[in-house]
Amino acid sequence: MEFTQIPHPSPTPAEAREEALKTPGFGMLFSDHMVTIDYDEAKGGWHSASVGPREALSLDPAASVLHYAQEIFEGMKAYKQADGGIALFRPEENAKRFNRSADRLAMPNLPEELFLEAVKQLVAIDRDWFPSVDGGSLYLRPFMIATEAFLGVRPAKQYKFLVIASPAGSYFKGGVKPVSIWQSEYTRAAPGGTGAAKCGGNYAASLVPTGQAFAKGHDQVLFLDAVERKWIEELGGMNLFFVFDDGRVITPPLTGTILPGITRESLIALLREEGLTVSEEMYSIDQWREDSASGKLLETMACGTAAVVTPVGKVASADGEFEIGSGGPGQMTMKIREKLVGIQNGTIEDTHGWVMKLD
Ligand SMILES: *Cc1c(COP(=O)(O)O)cnc(C)c1O
């Protein structure tokens, strides 16, 4: 599919852009362009791909996405390489997961090559939007919405796929700090639900528990399983790993209620390379508390594209709180974090074929 190129009539002046790129924050600053591709069942599927100025959308007020939340998204980053080039990290995995999410939300699949081409087109046109700060990257947000004007409850017949870009600074100001998490009484996903799909609806339901965590002074919310309310699932937007004193590492299994993180899958491989025994195994909140107290559990790390690898220092709930290790960042957490960041930035050799260099 050919992408129509529509140059921005009034791009951000270089001076203003460079100033903004000194303090990008996360998710607040946006580049000048966006990609859009339309889908219409009656027109044979995907059509009219373009990369043009980032602008407001025009939607019919009856568009399905506004009423029944037929929406999915991805989160990925383009990284400035040590040699000055730009690279993506396992973007094919984002393309595949996007289609798995589409399947669950009764939305059309987007050919993987088209997903990748869309992302590459946006990075190419907005290549001047990389933050100038250390650890900065260009966060990419591909997403799809149901645009058909129809209030009946059935899958829509018209959709729009878009990609926008947001320069992102290092998630951590002044070094990697262990996060404090709040164990919520709310659940995120039930068996048979949409927990494994990256859809906005999951996030809408997590906002009250996340707000409670923030109000109590914590950084993130922890969700337990919806059936027994004892098995650890994940944080609001990050997967978890538990590191033990005998070289074992546990991460919760993908039973359909957890988002299958690409960082999670990458960490399983990297931890095994360190000689650790990684198993995908259920782990309960009670066992976590007990193993932390006995010293068997050395470290807990949370991972995802946005924050990469983050140490968990403290867990609090209505029943009280406990600390993990010394409360500071663990050795393995920092080692794995540096390795992953090094691969993404091109300073450590990519032996897995994870990095896709762009020209
Ligand atoms: C995106 C996401 C993750 C992390 O996935 P990555 O592919 O590693 O970025 C974890 N949990 C939830 C709920 C998510 O939406």
The ligand as a Gaussian input file, in Angstrom:
#p B3LYP/6-31G(d) Opt

LIG

0 1
 C        1.665000      -2.975000      27.667000
 C        1.448000      -3.640000      28.962000
 C        2.469000      -4.342000      29.628000
 C        3.900000      -4.370000      29.155000
 O        4.073000      -4.871000      27.875000
 P        5.399000      -4.544000      27.065000
 O        5.207000      -5.208000      25.753000
 O        6.520000      -5.134000      27.818000
 O        5.523000      -3.066000      26.969000
 C        2.148000      -4.987000      30.808000
 N        0.903000      -4.948000      31.325000
 C       -0.103000      -4.269000      30.721000
 C       -1.443000      -4.252000      31.346000
 C        0.127000      -3.604000      29.527000
 O       -0.848000      -2.919000      28.939000

